[in-house]
């Protein structure tokens, strides 16, 4: 088993960020002992964007959202998230 290095004390968040940009966590953390953690009160940050979508596509999305009883923008976020996750999964196997 590899001996882990001690994580240094940092004077600022910027100093820590710079450190981790240039060092591998595998040298400092035994990830085999990591456990999944859930943060139920964590609020995800979101950004407002402007996006042009063809009218017929938007009409279909709104119709689907209406059938499901959800806001159309929420449905769009779900669909977008699912597709991104799918693409990331595919790219990780290449």
C-alpha positions as CSV (number, residue, x, y, z in Angstrom):
1,X,0.0,0.0,0.0
2,X,1.3,3.4,-1.0
3,X,2.1,5.9,1.8
4,X,0.0,9.0,1.6
5,X,1.4,12.5,1.8
6,X,0.1,14.9,4.4
7,X,-2.2,17.6,3.0
8,X,-0.6,21.0,3.7
9,X,-2.3,23.8,5.6
10,X,-3.4,26.5,3.2
11,X,-3.6,30.3,3.9
12,X,-6.5,30.9,1.5
13,X,-8.9,29.2,-0.8
14,X,-6.9,30.5,-3.8
15,X,-3.7,28.9,-2.4
16,X,-5.6,25.6,-2.0
17,X,-7.1,25.7,-5.5
18,X,-3.7,26.3,-7.0
19,X,-2.2,23.4,-5.0
20,X,-4.9,21.0,-6.2
21,X,-4.5,22.2,-9.8
22,X,-0.9,21.0,-9.7
23,X,-1.1,17.9,-7.5
24,X,-3.0,14.6,-7.7
25,X,-5.4,13.8,-4.9
26,X,-4.4,10.2,-5.2
27,X,-1.1,11.1,-3.5
28,X,-3.0,12.5,-0.5
29,X,-6.3,10.7,-0.2
30,X,-7.1,7.0,-0.1
31,X,-10.2,7.1,-2.3
32,X,-10.9,3.4,-1.7
33,X,-12.2,4.4,1.7
34,X,-14.4,7.2,0.3
35,X,-18.1,7.0,1.1
36,X,-21.0,8.6,-0.8
37,X,-22.5,11.5,1.0
38,X,-25.8,13.2,0.5
39,X,-26.3,17.0,1.2
40,X,-30.1,17.3,1.4
41,X,-30.0,21.1,2.0
42,X,-27.5,22.0,-0.6
43,X,-28.9,24.4,-3.2
44,X,-27.6,24.0,-6.7
45,X,-26.6,27.3,-8.3
46,X,-28.2,28.0,-11.7
47,X,-27.5,30.5,-14.4
48,X,-30.1,32.2,-16.6
49,X,-29.4,31.8,-20.3
50,X,-31.1,32.8,-23.5
51,X,-31.5,30.2,-26.1
52,X,-33.1,30.1,-29.5
53,X,-35.2,27.0,-30.2
54,X,-37.2,26.3,-33.4
55,X,-40.9,27.0,-32.8
56,X,-42.1,23.4,-33.6
57,X,-39.6,21.9,-31.2
58,X,-40.7,24.3,-28.4
59,X,-44.3,23.5,-29.1
60,X,-43.6,19.8,-28.8
61,X,-41.7,20.3,-25.5
62,X,-44.5,22.4,-24.1
63,X,-47.1,19.8,-25.1
64,X,-45.0,17.0,-23.4
65,X,-44.6,19.1,-20.3
66,X,-48.4,19.8,-20.2
67,X,-49.0,16.0,-20.5
68,X,-46.7,15.4,-17.6
69,X,-48.0,18.3,-15.6
70,X,-44.6,20.0,-15.2
71,X,-43.3,23.4,-16.3
72,X,-41.7,23.1,-19.8
73,X,-38.4,24.7,-18.7
74,X,-38.1,22.1,-15.9
75,X,-38.7,19.3,-18.5
76,X,-36.1,20.8,-20.8
77,X,-33.5,20.8,-17.9
78,X,-34.3,17.1,-17.2
79,X,-33.9,16.2,-20.9
80,X,-30.7,18.2,-21.2
81,X,-29.2,16.7,-18.0
82,X,-30.1,13.1,-19.1
83,X,-28.5,13.6,-22.5
84,X,-25.3,15.2,-21.1
85,X,-25.0,12.3,-18.6
86,X,-25.5,9.8,-21.4
87,X,-22.8,11.5,-23.5
88,X,-20.4,11.7,-20.6
89,X,-20.9,8.0,-19.9
90,X,-20.2,7.2,-23.6
91,X,-17.1,9.3,-23.7
92,X,-15.7,7.7,-20.5
93,X,-15.8,4.3,-22.2
94,X,-13.8,5.4,-25.3
